[in-house]
Amino acid sequence: MPDRDELVSVLNAAFSRDETRSLDFLSFLAHAFTPERIGDHLIRVEDGRILGCVGLYPYGLRVRGVSFRAAGVGQVGTLPQARAAQASLPRCGRRRV
């Protein structure tokens, strides 16, 4: 099963322009990758490797006295080498990492 380090590595690669300007998601979004929150990610796995992910962060919303369940979206990323039709969202599924 893929782990947190693999997921973060995919996101770092997906959002980094090059090796000299790389991102480190754990340094500024560590709270999104805790054991309690890691399951808030939809991941695309092929041949045992994570190719991309979408973070869906649930929260409660109240409008005019009516409560709703909602989710924020973040960390939508795909490995640069996997950005093709075979890595499309329709084949994604919710999977705990």
Backbone as JSON Lines, residues from 0, in Angstrom:
{"i":0,"aa":"M","n":[0.85,-1.19,0.0],"ca":[0.0,0.0,0.0],"c":[0.9,1.25,0.0]}
{"i":1,"aa":"P","n":[0.57,2.22,-0.82],"ca":[1.35,3.47,-0.85],"c":[1.33,4.17,0.5]}
{"i":2,"aa":"D","n":[2.36,4.9,0.8],"ca":[2.43,5.58,2.09],"c":[2.45,7.1,1.93]}
{"i":3,"aa":"R","n":[2.46,7.78,3.06],"ca":[2.44,9.24,3.09],"c":[3.64,9.82,2.34]}
{"i":4,"aa":"D","n":[4.81,9.26,2.52],"ca":[6.0,9.78,1.87],"c":[5.88,9.72,0.35]}
{"i":5,"aa":"E","n":[5.28,8.65,-0.16],"ca":[5.09,8.55,-1.61],"c":[4.11,9.6,-2.1]}
{"i":6,"aa":"L","n":[3.01,9.79,-1.37],"ca":[2.02,10.79,-1.74],"c":[2.65,12.19,-1.76]}
{"i":7,"aa":"V","n":[3.39,12.52,-0.73],"ca":[4.03,13.83,-0.65],"c":[5.06,13.99,-1.76]}
{"i":8,"aa":"S","n":[5.79,12.95,-2.07],"ca":[6.77,12.99,-3.15],"c":[6.1,13.27,-4.5]}
{"i":9,"aa":"V","n":[4.95,12.64,-4.74],"ca":[4.19,12.88,-5.97],"c":[3.76,14.34,-6.04]}
{"i":10,"aa":"L","n":[3.23,14.86,-4.95],"ca":[2.78,16.25,-4.94],"c":[3.96,17.21,-5.12]}
{"i":11,"aa":"N","n":[5.08,16.94,-4.47],"ca":[6.26,17.79,-4.64],"c":[6.68,17.83,-6.11]}
{"i":12,"aa":"A","n":[6.68,16.67,-6.75],"ca":[7.06,16.6,-8.17],"c":[6.03,17.29,-9.05]}
{"i":13,"aa":"A","n":[4.75,17.12,-8.73],"ca":[3.68,17.7,-9.54],"c":[3.7,19.22,-9.52]}
{"i":14,"aa":"F","n":[4.09,19.82,-8.41],"ca":[4.03,21.27,-8.25],"c":[5.37,21.98,-8.37]}
{"i":15,"aa":"S","n":[6.45,21.25,-8.5],"ca":[7.77,21.86,-8.64],"c":[8.06,22.15,-10.1]}
{"i":16,"aa":"R","n":[8.58,23.34,-10.35],"ca":[8.92,23.72,-11.73],"c":[10.18,23.0,-12.21]}
{"i":17,"aa":"D","n":[11.14,22.9,-11.35],"ca":[12.38,22.19,-11.67],"c":[13.09,21.89,-10.34]}
{"i":18,"aa":"E","n":[14.25,21.26,-10.43],"ca":[14.97,20.86,-9.22],"c":[15.45,22.04,-8.38]}
{"i":19,"aa":"T","n":[15.63,23.19,-9.0],"ca":[16.11,24.34,-8.24],"c":[14.98,25.09,-7.54]}
{"i":20,"aa":"R","n":[13.74,24.87,-7.97],"ca":[12.58,25.53,-7.35],"c":[11.55,24.48,-6.97]}
{"i":21,"aa":"S","n":[11.92,23.6,-6.06],"ca":[11.01,22.52,-5.67],"c":[10.21,22.92,-4.43]}
{"i":22,"aa":"L","n":[9.07,22.28,-4.28],"ca":[8.21,22.5,-3.12],"c":[8.37,21.36,-2.13]}
{"i":23,"aa":"D","n":[8.03,21.63,-0.89],"ca":[8.02,20.59,0.14],"c":[6.69,20.71,0.88]}
{"i":24,"aa":"F","n":[5.71,19.91,0.44],"ca":[4.37,19.99,1.02],"c":[4.36,19.74,2.52]}
{"i":25,"aa":"L","n":[5.25,18.89,3.01],"ca":[5.26,18.63,4.46],"c":[5.68,19.86,5.25]}
{"i":26,"aa":"S","n":[6.45,20.75,4.64],"ca":[6.91,21.92,5.39],"c":[5.81,22.95,5.6]}
{"i":27,"aa":"F","n":[4.81,23.01,4.7],"ca":[3.77,24.03,4.88],"c":[2.36,23.46,4.98]}
{"i":28,"aa":"L","n":[2.18,22.17,4.77],"ca":[0.84,21.56,4.92],"c":[0.91,20.24,5.68]}
{"i":29,"aa":"A","n":[1.77,20.16,6.66],"ca":[1.94,18.91,7.42],"c":[0.62,18.4,7.99]}
{"i":30,"aa":"H","n":[-0.27,19.32,8.39],"ca":[-1.54,18.92,8.99],"c":[-2.43,18.12,8.02]}
{"i":31,"aa":"A","n":[-2.21,18.26,6.72],"ca":[-3.02,17.54,5.74],"c":[-2.55,16.1,5.54]}
{"i":32,"aa":"F","n":[-1.4,15.75,6.09],"ca":[-0.83,14.43,5.87],"c":[-0.63,13.64,7.15]}
{"i":33,"aa":"T","n":[-1.37,14.0,8.2],"ca":[-1.31,13.24,9.45],"c":[-2.06,11.93,9.27]}
{"i":34,"aa":"P","n":[-1.85,10.96,10.14],"ca":[-2.59,9.69,10.02],"c":[-4.11,9.9,10.01]}
{"i":35,"aa":"E","n":[-4.59,10.92,10.72],"ca":[-6.03,11.17,10.77],"c":[-6.55,11.78,9.47]}
{"i":36,"aa":"R","n":[-5.72,12.51,8.73],"ca":[-6.16,13.23,7.53],"c":[-5.71,12.62,6.21]}
{"i":37,"aa":"I","n":[-4.79,11.69,6.25],"ca":[-4.25,11.13,5.01],"c":[-5.36,10.48,4.16]}
{"i":38,"aa":"G","n":[-6.4,9.99,4.81],"ca":[-7.52,9.38,4.09],"c":[-8.41,10.37,3.36]}
{"i":39,"aa":"D","n":[-8.13,11.67,3.51],"ca":[-8.9,12.72,2.83],"c":[-8.41,12.94,1.4]}
{"i":40,"aa":"H","n":[-7.63,12.02,0.87],"ca":[-7.08,12.17,-0.48],"c":[-7.6,11.07,-1.4]}
{"i":41,"aa":"L","n":[-8.05,11.47,-2.58],"ca":[-8.33,10.52,-3.65],"c":[-7.02,10.34,-4.39]}
{"i":42,"aa":"I","n":[-6.64,9.11,-4.63],"ca":[-5.37,8.88,-5.31],"c":[-5.58,8.03,-6.55]}
{"i":43,"aa":"R","n":[-4.72,8.23,-7.52],"ca":[-4.7,7.43,-8.74],"c":[-3.46,6.56,-8.65]}
{"i":44,"aa":"V","n":[-3.68,5.23,-8.63],"ca":[-2.59,4.28,-8.51],"c":[-2.56,3.41,-9.76]}
{"i":45,"aa":"E","n":[-1.38,3.24,-10.29],"ca":[-1.19,2.35,-11.43],"c":[0.1,1.58,-11.23]}
{"i":46,"aa":"D","n":[0.03,0.26,-11.39],"ca":[1.19,-0.61,-11.18],"c":[1.83,-0.39,-9.82]}
{"i":47,"aa":"G","n":[0.98,-0.13,-8.8],"ca":[1.46,0.03,-7.44],"c":[2.06,1.39,-7.12]}
{"i":48,"aa":"R","n":[2.03,2.32,-8.07],"ca":[2.59,3.66,-7.86],"c":[1.49,4.71,-7.86]}
{"i":49,"aa":"I","n":[1.61,5.7,-6.99],"ca":[0.68,6.82,-7.01],"c":[1.08,7.72,-8.17]}
{"i":50,"aa":"L","n":[0.11,8.01,-9.04],"ca":[0.36,8.91,-10.18],"c":[-0.17,10.31,-9.92]}
{"i":51,"aa":"G","n":[-1.18,10.42,-9.07],"ca":[-1.75,11.73,-8.79],"c":[-2.74,11.65,-7.65]}
{"i":52,"aa":"C","n":[-3.21,12.82,-7.23],"ca":[-4.16,12.84,-6.13],"c":[-4.98,14.13,-6.14]}
{"i":53,"aa":"V","n":[-6.05,14.08,-5.38],"ca":[-6.91,15.23,-5.1],"c":[-7.2,15.18,-3.61]}
{"i":54,"aa":"G","n":[-6.95,16.27,-2.91],"ca":[-7.29,16.34,-1.49],"c":[-8.72,16.86,-1.32]}
{"i":55,"aa":"L","n":[-9.53,16.17,-0.55],"ca":[-10.91,16.59,-0.24],"c":[-11.04,16.68,1.27]}
{"i":56,"aa":"Y","n":[-11.2,17.9,1.77],"ca":[-11.16,18.13,3.21],"c":[-12.55,18.48,3.73]}
{"i":57,"aa":"P","n":[-13.19,17.53,4.41],"ca":[-14.57,17.74,4.87],"c":[-14.68,18.75,6.0]}
{"i":58,"aa":"Y","n":[-15.78,19.46,5.99],"ca":[-16.1,20.38,7.08],"c":[-17.6,20.62,7.09]}
{"i":59,"aa":"G","n":[-18.1,21.12,8.21],"ca":[-19.51,21.45,8.33],"c":[-19.77,22.89,7.91]}
{"i":60,"aa":"L","n":[-20.9,23.1,7.3],"ca":[-21.29,24.43,6.83],"c":[-22.71,24.69,7.27]}
{"i":61,"aa":"R","n":[-22.97,25.89,7.74],"ca":[-24.31,26.24,8.2],"c":[-24.76,27.5,7.46]}
{"i":62,"aa":"V","n":[-25.9,27.41,6.77],"ca":[-26.46,28.52,6.02],"c":[-27.91,28.73,6.45]}
{"i":63,"aa":"R","n":[-28.17,29.91,7.02],"ca":[-29.52,30.24,7.49],"c":[-30.13,29.15,8.37]}
{"i":64,"aa":"G","n":[-29.3,28.65,9.26],"ca":[-29.76,27.66,10.23],"c":[-29.8,26.23,9.73]}
{"i":65,"aa":"V","n":[-29.42,25.99,8.49],"ca":[-29.41,24.64,7.92],"c":[-27.97,24.16,7.82]}
{"i":66,"aa":"S","n":[-27.7,22.99,8.36],"ca":[-26.35,22.42,8.33],"c":[-26.14,21.58,7.08]}
{"i":67,"aa":"F","n":[-24.96,21.72,6.5],"ca":[-24.58,20.96,5.32],"c":[-23.21,20.35,5.56]}
{"i":68,"aa":"R","n":[-22.98,19.24,4.89],"ca":[-21.63,18.68,4.84],"c":[-20.99,19.21,3.56]}
{"i":69,"aa":"A","n":[-19.78,19.69,3.67],"ca":[-19.08,20.25,2.52],"c":[-17.64,19.75,2.53]}
{"i":70,"aa":"A","n":[-16.91,20.1,1.48],"ca":[-15.5,19.73,1.42],"c":[-14.74,20.78,0.64]}
{"i":71,"aa":"G","n":[-13.56,21.08,1.12],"ca":[-12.63,21.93,0.38],"c":[-11.77,21.04,-0.51]}
{"i":72,"aa":"V","n":[-11.3,21.59,-1.6],"ca":[-10.48,20.84,-2.54],"c":[-9.08,21.44,-2.55]}
{"i":73,"aa":"G","n":[-8.09,20.59,-2.55],"ca":[-6.71,21.05,-2.6],"c":[-5.78,19.97,-3.1]}
{"i":74,"aa":"Q","n":[-4.55,20.32,-3.32],"ca":[-3.52,19.4,-3.78],"c":[-3.98,18.54,-4.95]}
{"i":75,"aa":"V","n":[-4.45,19.17,-6.0],"ca":[-4.82,18.46,-7.22],"c":[-3.56,18.39,-8.07]}
{"i":76,"aa":"G","n":[-2.97,17.22,-8.14],"ca":[-1.71,17.12,-8.86],"c":[-1.48,15.75,-9.45]}
{"i":77,"aa":"T","n":[-0.72,15.72,-10.53],"ca":[-0.35,14.49,-11.23],"c":[1.14,14.55,-11.54]}
{"i":78,"aa":"L","n":[1.8,13.41,-11.44],"ca":[3.21,13.36,-11.83],"c":[3.35,13.86,-13.26]}
{"i":79,"aa":"P","n":[4.36,14.66,-13.55],"ca":[4.53,15.18,-14.91],"c":[4.54,14.08,-15.97]}
{"i":80,"aa":"Q","n":[5.19,12.97,-15.7],"ca":[5.27,11.9,-16.69],"c":[3.96,11.11,-16.84]}
{"i":81,"aa":"A","n":[2.98,11.36,-15.98],"ca":[1.7,10.64,-16.04],"c":[0.56,11.53,-16.54]}
{"i":82,"aa":"R","n":[0.88,12.71,-17.02],"ca":[-0.15,13.65,-17.47],"c":[-0.6,13.3,-18.88]}
{"i":83,"aa":"A","n":[-1.41,12.26,-18.96],"ca":[-1.95,11.79,-20.24],"c":[-3.33,11.19,-19.99]}
{"i":84,"aa":"A","n":[-3.98,10.75,-21.02],"ca":[-5.35,10.24,-20.91],"c":[-5.47,9.07,-19.94]}
{"i":85,"aa":"Q","n":[-4.46,8.22,-19.84],"ca":[-4.57,7.06,-18.96],"c":[-4.57,7.42,-17.48]}
{"i":86,"aa":"A","n":[-4.2,8.64,-17.12],"ca":[-4.18,9.07,-15.72],"c":[-5.35,10.0,-15.42]}
{"i":87,"aa":"S","n":[-6.44,9.85,-16.11],"ca":[-7.57,10.77,-15.96],"c":[-8.36,10.51,-14.69]}
{"i":88,"aa":"L","n":[-9.07,11.53,-14.23],"ca":[-9.84,11.47,-13.0],"c":[-10.91,10.39,-12.97]}
{"i":89,"aa":"P","n":[-11.63,10.09,-14.07],"ca":[-12.69,9.09,-13.97],"c":[-12.22,7.73,-13.45]}
{"i":90,"aa":"R","n":[-10.94,7.42,-13.56],"ca":[-10.45,6.15,-13.06],"c":[-9.97,6.23,-11.62]}
{"i":91,"aa":"C","n":[-10.08,7.4,-11.0],"ca":[-9.67,7.57,-9.6],"c":[-10.7,6.93,-8.69]}
{"i":92,"aa":"G","n":[-10.28,6.58,-7.52],"ca":[-11.18,6.07,-6.5],"c":[-10.67,6.44,-5.14]}
{"i":93,"aa":"R","n":[-11.56,6.44,-4.17],"ca":[-11.16,6.78,-2.81],"c":[-10.43,5.59,-2.24]}
{"i":94,"aa":"R","n":[-9.24,5.84,-1.78],"ca":[-8.42,4.78,-1.22],"c":[-7.59,5.35,-0.11]}
{"i":95,"aa":"R","n":[-7.63,4.72,1.03],"ca":[-6.87,5.19,2.18],"c":[-5.41,4.81,2.0]}
{"i":96,"aa":"V","n":[-4.52,5.78,2.21],"ca":[-3.08,5.49,2.09],"c":[-2.44,5.49,3.45]}
